[in-house]
Amino acid sequence: MIAEQDVYKIGVLGKPHGVHGEIGFAFTDDVWDRVESDYLVLSIDGILVPFFLEEYRFRGQQSALLKFQDIDSVEAVRELTGAEVFFPFALTPEDEPEDYTLAYFTGFTVVDEEAGELGVIDRVDDTTQNVLFEVGDVLIPAAEEFIVDIDHANRSITMRLPEGLLE
């Protein structure tokens, strides 16, 4: 069984394309292509399920068409419309941290040098110019000047947050 802490969100499936089981995929991280992964993990009714790729082709900088194995009709692929797509941390290359998107940090523990452990990043809000880590109901700026250390192996980020930010 795939656990939530073992994956991070990289996109969402769109509408079916054509009649042979292809589906649109809007992604925020192309890690699945860079490591030539055989599968992606989809959230189906709250359960994380691996779906094996038959083929894919890019349609732009952040979109692609996917064809999953054993899904050969519009009806079958239509059931996947809107499914969130995840990628396993275990398959993510650790030697290329500059290639990560901020979504990769979902599930990392945030530790402030002064306040100690703040919690786990639930979501990365990159809808504005100032990207934020959502840790519970606390919003923490994901600014480089606040990050002291990133421990990929232990999935933690040590930060030096400005005084008063957590109040």
Stockholm file with secondary structure:
# STOCKHOLM 1.0

chainA/1-167         MIAEQDVYKIGVLGKPHGVHGEIGFAFTDDVWDRVESDYLVLSIDGILVPFFLEEYRFRGQQSALLKFQDIDSVEAVRELTGAEVFFPFALTPEDEPEDYTLAYFTGFTVVDEEAGELGVIDRVDDTTQNVLFEVGDVLIPAAEEFIVDIDHANRSITMRLPEGLLE
#=GR chainA/1-167 SS CCCGGGEEEEEEEEEEETTTTEEEEEESCCHHHHTTCSEEEEEETTEEEEEEEEEEEECSSSEEEEEETTCCSHHHHHTTTTCEEEEEGGGSCTTCGGGCCGGGGTTCEEEETTTEEEEECCEEECSSSSCEEEETTEEEECCGGGEEEEETTTTEEEECCCTTTTC
#=GC SS_cons         CCCGGGEEEEEEEEEEETTTTEEEEEESCCHHHHTTCSEEEEEETTEEEEEEEEEEEECSSSEEEEEETTCCSHHHHHTTTTCEEEEEGGGSCTTCGGGCCGGGGTTCEEEETTTEEEEECCEEECSSSSCEEEETTEEEECCGGGEEEEETTTTEEEECCCTTTTC
//
